[in-house]
Amino acid sequence: MSKVKIFFILIGLFVLYKGYTAFRDFEIGVGNRAVDIKVKSGGDVEGEVIALMMYFGEPLKLKEHLYTASRSECLNLKENAENNSSAFYKCSRVNAKIVQGKIIEVIEELEVIQ
C-alpha cells in the first residue's frame, strides 16, 4: 500500500473512534459525567444519576436503589431482575446523594426511563 492510502485509513479509523466515543458519552450527558467522576473518586456528592429502583408491597414502596453508569446498563439490569424476581423495577433519572459510589438517599425522581 502506498503511504497515502495508509494515511487515509488511519484518518478513517480515528474518525470512527471519535464517533463511537461521542455516541457513547452522549448517553450519559455532561451533567452526569461530572457526577460520575466524583463518584469514581470516592467523594460525597449530590446530583443527577441513573438508578435502578426496586419497589415492593401494596401500595408500592421503594425498598432498594442501585447506581448505574448508563441508561442501557440500567435497562439490562432491570430486564434481568424482572426475570428473576417478583418485585416491580424501573429505571429512573434521579437526584440523589451518593457516597463512595452508592446511592444513600434518593431526593427526587426526575424521569422514568423506558
PyMOL commands that place a pseudoatom at each C-alpha (Angstrom):
pseudoatom trace, name=CA, resn=MET, resi=1, chain=A, elem=C, hetatm=0, pos=[0.000, 0.000, 0.000]
pseudoatom trace, name=CA, resn=SER, resi=2, chain=A, elem=C, hetatm=0, pos=[1.111, 3.470, -0.615]
pseudoatom trace, name=CA, resn=LYS, resi=3, chain=A, elem=C, hetatm=0, pos=[1.712, 5.909, 2.212]
pseudoatom trace, name=CA, resn=VAL, resi=4, chain=A, elem=C, hetatm=0, pos=[-1.287, 7.990, 1.127]
pseudoatom trace, name=CA, resn=LYS, resi=5, chain=A, elem=C, hetatm=0, pos=[-3.686, 5.026, 1.456]
pseudoatom trace, name=CA, resn=ILE, resi=6, chain=A, elem=C, hetatm=0, pos=[-2.312, 4.168, 4.894]
pseudoatom trace, name=CA, resn=PHE, resi=7, chain=A, elem=C, hetatm=0, pos=[-2.699, 7.805, 5.953]
pseudoatom trace, name=CA, resn=PHE, resi=8, chain=A, elem=C, hetatm=0, pos=[-6.361, 7.906, 4.857]
pseudoatom trace, name=CA, resn=ILE, resi=9, chain=A, elem=C, hetatm=0, pos=[-7.098, 4.552, 6.537]
pseudoatom trace, name=CA, resn=LEU, resi=10, chain=A, elem=C, hetatm=0, pos=[-5.641, 5.874, 9.787]
pseudoatom trace, name=CA, resn=ILE, resi=11, chain=A, elem=C, hetatm=0, pos=[-7.696, 9.071, 9.467]
pseudoatom trace, name=CA, resn=GLY, resi=12, chain=A, elem=C, hetatm=0, pos=[-10.828, 6.972, 8.831]
pseudoatom trace, name=CA, resn=LEU, resi=13, chain=A, elem=C, hetatm=0, pos=[-10.173, 4.789, 11.884]
pseudoatom trace, name=CA, resn=PHE, resi=14, chain=A, elem=C, hetatm=0, pos=[-9.647, 7.894, 14.008]
pseudoatom trace, name=CA, resn=VAL, resi=15, chain=A, elem=C, hetatm=0, pos=[-12.956, 9.398, 12.818]
pseudoatom trace, name=CA, resn=LEU, resi=16, chain=A, elem=C, hetatm=0, pos=[-14.770, 6.127, 13.607]
pseudoatom trace, name=CA, resn=TYR, resi=17, chain=A, elem=C, hetatm=0, pos=[-13.220, 6.062, 17.077]
pseudoatom trace, name=CA, resn=LYS, resi=18, chain=A, elem=C, hetatm=0, pos=[-14.211, 9.675, 17.778]
pseudoatom trace, name=CA, resn=GLY, resi=19, chain=A, elem=C, hetatm=0, pos=[-17.748, 8.990, 16.537]
pseudoatom trace, name=CA, resn=TYR, resi=20, chain=A, elem=C, hetatm=0, pos=[-18.053, 5.930, 18.786]
pseudoatom trace, name=CA, resn=THR, resi=21, chain=A, elem=C, hetatm=0, pos=[-16.857, 7.789, 21.891]
pseudoatom trace, name=CA, resn=ALA, resi=22, chain=A, elem=C, hetatm=0, pos=[-19.136, 10.751, 21.140]
pseudoatom trace, name=CA, resn=PHE, resi=23, chain=A, elem=C, hetatm=0, pos=[-22.140, 8.414, 20.803]
pseudoatom trace, name=CA, resn=ARG, resi=24, chain=A, elem=C, hetatm=0, pos=[-21.256, 6.523, 23.989]
pseudoatom trace, name=CA, resn=ASP, resi=25, chain=A, elem=C, hetatm=0, pos=[-20.744, 9.721, 26.012]
pseudoatom trace, name=CA, resn=PHE, resi=26, chain=A, elem=C, hetatm=0, pos=[-23.931, 11.286, 24.653]
pseudoatom trace, name=CA, resn=GLU, resi=27, chain=A, elem=C, hetatm=0, pos=[-25.985, 8.656, 26.503]
pseudoatom trace, name=CA, resn=ILE, resi=28, chain=A, elem=C, hetatm=0, pos=[-24.630, 9.746, 29.894]
pseudoatom trace, name=CA, resn=GLY, resi=29, chain=A, elem=C, hetatm=0, pos=[-24.819, 13.513, 29.396]
pseudoatom trace, name=CA, resn=VAL, resi=30, chain=A, elem=C, hetatm=0, pos=[-22.479, 16.255, 30.519]
pseudoatom trace, name=CA, resn=GLY, resi=31, chain=A, elem=C, hetatm=0, pos=[-24.058, 16.763, 33.944]
pseudoatom trace, name=CA, resn=ASN, resi=32, chain=A, elem=C, hetatm=0, pos=[-23.980, 13.067, 34.729]
pseudoatom trace, name=CA, resn=ARG, resi=33, chain=A, elem=C, hetatm=0, pos=[-20.334, 12.753, 33.719]
pseudoatom trace, name=CA, resn=ALA, resi=34, chain=A, elem=C, hetatm=0, pos=[-19.344, 15.338, 36.318]
pseudoatom trace, name=CA, resn=VAL, resi=35, chain=A, elem=C, hetatm=0, pos=[-21.206, 13.365, 38.971]
pseudoatom trace, name=CA, resn=ASP, resi=36, chain=A, elem=C, hetatm=0, pos=[-19.705, 10.137, 37.626]
pseudoatom trace, name=CA, resn=ILE, resi=37, chain=A, elem=C, hetatm=0, pos=[-16.164, 11.490, 38.009]
pseudoatom trace, name=CA, resn=LYS, resi=38, chain=A, elem=C, hetatm=0, pos=[-16.819, 12.478, 41.627]
pseudoatom trace, name=CA, resn=VAL, resi=39, chain=A, elem=C, hetatm=0, pos=[-18.442, 9.101, 42.342]
pseudoatom trace, name=CA, resn=LYS, resi=40, chain=A, elem=C, hetatm=0, pos=[-15.420, 7.235, 40.982]
pseudoatom trace, name=CA, resn=SER, resi=41, chain=A, elem=C, hetatm=0, pos=[-13.108, 9.357, 43.088]
pseudoatom trace, name=CA, resn=GLY, resi=42, chain=A, elem=C, hetatm=0, pos=[-14.996, 8.249, 46.216]
pseudoatom trace, name=CA, resn=GLY, resi=43, chain=A, elem=C, hetatm=0, pos=[-16.207, 11.684, 47.262]
pseudoatom trace, name=CA, resn=ASP, resi=44, chain=A, elem=C, hetatm=0, pos=[-19.611, 12.563, 48.653]
pseudoatom trace, name=CA, resn=VAL, resi=45, chain=A, elem=C, hetatm=0, pos=[-21.780, 14.163, 46.003]
pseudoatom trace, name=CA, resn=GLU, resi=46, chain=A, elem=C, hetatm=0, pos=[-25.359, 15.117, 45.271]
pseudoatom trace, name=CA, resn=GLY, resi=47, chain=A, elem=C, hetatm=0, pos=[-26.588, 15.166, 41.678]
pseudoatom trace, name=CA, resn=GLU, resi=48, chain=A, elem=C, hetatm=0, pos=[-28.486, 13.538, 38.842]
pseudoatom trace, name=CA, resn=VAL, resi=49, chain=A, elem=C, hetatm=0, pos=[-27.718, 9.871, 38.173]
pseudoatom trace, name=CA, resn=ILE, resi=50, chain=A, elem=C, hetatm=0, pos=[-29.387, 6.867, 36.566]
pseudoatom trace, name=CA, resn=ALA, resi=51, chain=A, elem=C, hetatm=0, pos=[-30.698, 4.384, 39.135]
pseudoatom trace, name=CA, resn=LEU, resi=52, chain=A, elem=C, hetatm=0, pos=[-32.443, 1.016, 39.120]
pseudoatom trace, name=CA, resn=MET, resi=53, chain=A, elem=C, hetatm=0, pos=[-35.325, 1.279, 41.586]
pseudoatom trace, name=CA, resn=MET, resi=54, chain=A, elem=C, hetatm=0, pos=[-36.972, -1.759, 43.259]
pseudoatom trace, name=CA, resn=TYR, resi=55, chain=A, elem=C, hetatm=0, pos=[-40.480, -1.492, 44.722]
pseudoatom trace, name=CA, resn=PHE, resi=56, chain=A, elem=C, hetatm=0, pos=[-42.394, -3.934, 46.970]
pseudoatom trace, name=CA, resn=GLY, resi=57, chain=A, elem=C, hetatm=0, pos=[-45.741, -4.053, 48.705]
pseudoatom trace, name=CA, resn=GLU, resi=58, chain=A, elem=C, hetatm=0, pos=[-49.224, -2.742, 48.193]
pseudoatom trace, name=CA, resn=PRO, resi=59, chain=A, elem=C, hetatm=0, pos=[-49.114, 0.208, 47.655]
pseudoatom trace, name=CA, resn=LEU, resi=60, chain=A, elem=C, hetatm=0, pos=[-45.698, 0.055, 46.018]
pseudoatom trace, name=CA, resn=LYS, resi=61, chain=A, elem=C, hetatm=0, pos=[-42.942, 1.310, 48.302]
pseudoatom trace, name=CA, resn=LEU, resi=62, chain=A, elem=C, hetatm=0, pos=[-39.308, 1.942, 47.349]
pseudoatom trace, name=CA, resn=LYS, resi=63, chain=A, elem=C, hetatm=0, pos=[-37.115, -0.686, 49.014]
pseudoatom trace, name=CA, resn=GLU, resi=64, chain=A, elem=C, hetatm=0, pos=[-33.807, -0.639, 47.103]
pseudoatom trace, name=CA, resn=HIS, resi=65, chain=A, elem=C, hetatm=0, pos=[-31.926, 1.541, 44.630]
pseudoatom trace, name=CA, resn=LEU, resi=66, chain=A, elem=C, hetatm=0, pos=[-28.777, 0.884, 42.642]
pseudoatom trace, name=CA, resn=TYR, resi=67, chain=A, elem=C, hetatm=0, pos=[-26.482, 3.401, 40.930]
pseudoatom trace, name=CA, resn=THR, resi=68, chain=A, elem=C, hetatm=0, pos=[-25.845, 2.559, 37.262]
pseudoatom trace, name=CA, resn=ALA, resi=69, chain=A, elem=C, hetatm=0, pos=[-23.419, 4.168, 34.843]
pseudoatom trace, name=CA, resn=SER, resi=70, chain=A, elem=C, hetatm=0, pos=[-25.784, 4.454, 31.868]
pseudoatom trace, name=CA, resn=ARG, resi=71, chain=A, elem=C, hetatm=0, pos=[-29.341, 4.018, 30.637]
pseudoatom trace, name=CA, resn=SER, resi=72, chain=A, elem=C, hetatm=0, pos=[-28.511, 0.868, 28.705]
pseudoatom trace, name=CA, resn=GLU, resi=73, chain=A, elem=C, hetatm=0, pos=[-26.842, -0.748, 31.732]
pseudoatom trace, name=CA, resn=CYS, resi=74, chain=A, elem=C, hetatm=0, pos=[-29.872, 0.076, 33.879]
pseudoatom trace, name=CA, resn=LEU, resi=75, chain=A, elem=C, hetatm=0, pos=[-32.304, -1.374, 31.343]
pseudoatom trace, name=CA, resn=ASN, resi=76, chain=A, elem=C, hetatm=0, pos=[-30.242, -4.580, 31.079]
pseudoatom trace, name=CA, resn=LEU, resi=77, chain=A, elem=C, hetatm=0, pos=[-30.175, -4.956, 34.878]
pseudoatom trace, name=CA, resn=LYS, resi=78, chain=A, elem=C, hetatm=0, pos=[-33.931, -4.262, 35.038]
pseudoatom trace, name=CA, resn=GLU, resi=79, chain=A, elem=C, hetatm=0, pos=[-34.720, -6.941, 32.471]
pseudoatom trace, name=CA, resn=ASN, resi=80, chain=A, elem=C, hetatm=0, pos=[-32.552, -9.481, 34.296]
pseudoatom trace, name=CA, resn=ALA, resi=81, chain=A, elem=C, hetatm=0, pos=[-34.071, -8.605, 37.687]
pseudoatom trace, name=CA, resn=GLU, resi=82, chain=A, elem=C, hetatm=0, pos=[-37.649, -8.866, 36.399]
pseudoatom trace, name=CA, resn=ASN, resi=83, chain=A, elem=C, hetatm=0, pos=[-36.922, -12.354, 35.086]
pseudoatom trace, name=CA, resn=ASN, resi=84, chain=A, elem=C, hetatm=0, pos=[-35.627, -13.494, 38.492]
pseudoatom trace, name=CA, resn=SER, resi=85, chain=A, elem=C, hetatm=0, pos=[-37.883, -11.663, 40.964]
pseudoatom trace, name=CA, resn=SER, resi=86, chain=A, elem=C, hetatm=0, pos=[-41.494, -10.771, 41.655]
pseudoatom trace, name=CA, resn=ALA, resi=87, chain=A, elem=C, hetatm=0, pos=[-40.700, -7.181, 42.662]
pseudoatom trace, name=CA, resn=PHE, resi=88, chain=A, elem=C, hetatm=0, pos=[-41.531, -4.151, 40.492]
pseudoatom trace, name=CA, resn=TYR, resi=89, chain=A, elem=C, hetatm=0, pos=[-38.473, -2.478, 38.909]
pseudoatom trace, name=CA, resn=LYS, resi=90, chain=A, elem=C, hetatm=0, pos=[-37.977, 0.732, 36.979]
pseudoatom trace, name=CA, resn=CYS, resi=91, chain=A, elem=C, hetatm=0, pos=[-35.039, 2.731, 35.699]
pseudoatom trace, name=CA, resn=SER, resi=92, chain=A, elem=C, hetatm=0, pos=[-35.121, 6.402, 36.600]
pseudoatom trace, name=CA, resn=ARG, resi=93, chain=A, elem=C, hetatm=0, pos=[-33.066, 9.537, 36.349]
pseudoatom trace, name=CA, resn=VAL, resi=94, chain=A, elem=C, hetatm=0, pos=[-32.947, 10.718, 39.954]
pseudoatom trace, name=CA, resn=ASN, resi=95, chain=A, elem=C, hetatm=0, pos=[-31.462, 13.463, 42.045]
pseudoatom trace, name=CA, resn=ALA, resi=96, chain=A, elem=C, hetatm=0, pos=[-29.614, 11.530, 44.751]
pseudoatom trace, name=CA, resn=LYS, resi=97, chain=A, elem=C, hetatm=0, pos=[-26.987, 11.724, 47.473]
pseudoatom trace, name=CA, resn=ILE, resi=98, chain=A, elem=C, hetatm=0, pos=[-24.073, 9.433, 46.617]
pseudoatom trace, name=CA, resn=VAL, resi=99, chain=A, elem=C, hetatm=0, pos=[-21.302, 8.294, 48.960]
pseudoatom trace, name=CA, resn=GLN, resi=100, chain=A, elem=C, hetatm=0, pos=[-18.438, 6.091, 47.733]
pseudoatom trace, name=CA, resn=GLY, resi=101, chain=A, elem=C, hetatm=0, pos=[-20.270, 5.035, 44.573]
pseudoatom trace, name=CA, resn=LYS, resi=102, chain=A, elem=C, hetatm=0, pos=[-23.524, 4.060, 46.318]
pseudoatom trace, name=CA, resn=ILE, resi=103, chain=A, elem=C, hetatm=0, pos=[-26.831, 5.890, 46.444]
pseudoatom trace, name=CA, resn=ILE, resi=104, chain=A, elem=C, hetatm=0, pos=[-27.504, 6.774, 50.059]
pseudoatom trace, name=CA, resn=GLU, resi=105, chain=A, elem=C, hetatm=0, pos=[-30.696, 8.768, 49.565]
pseudoatom trace, name=CA, resn=VAL, resi=106, chain=A, elem=C, hetatm=0, pos=[-32.994, 9.436, 46.612]
pseudoatom trace, name=CA, resn=ILE, resi=107, chain=A, elem=C, hetatm=0, pos=[-34.004, 13.079, 46.883]
pseudoatom trace, name=CA, resn=GLU, resi=108, chain=A, elem=C, hetatm=0, pos=[-36.244, 13.337, 43.829]
pseudoatom trace, name=CA, resn=GLU, resi=109, chain=A, elem=C, hetatm=0, pos=[-37.243, 11.152, 40.873]
pseudoatom trace, name=CA, resn=LEU, resi=110, chain=A, elem=C, hetatm=0, pos=[-36.853, 13.271, 37.734]
pseudoatom trace, name=CA, resn=GLU, resi=111, chain=A, elem=C, hetatm=0, pos=[-37.665, 10.954, 34.819]
pseudoatom trace, name=CA, resn=VAL, resi=112, chain=A, elem=C, hetatm=0, pos=[-38.649, 7.335, 34.256]
pseudoatom trace, name=CA, resn=ILE, resi=113, chain=A, elem=C, hetatm=0, pos=[-36.567, 5.647, 31.547]
pseudoatom trace, name=CA, resn=GLN, resi=114, chain=A, elem=C, hetatm=0, pos=[-38.410, 3.293, 29.217]
for i in range(1, 114): cmd.bond("trace and resi %d" % i, "trace and resi %d" % (i + 1))
show_as sticks, trace
zoom trace
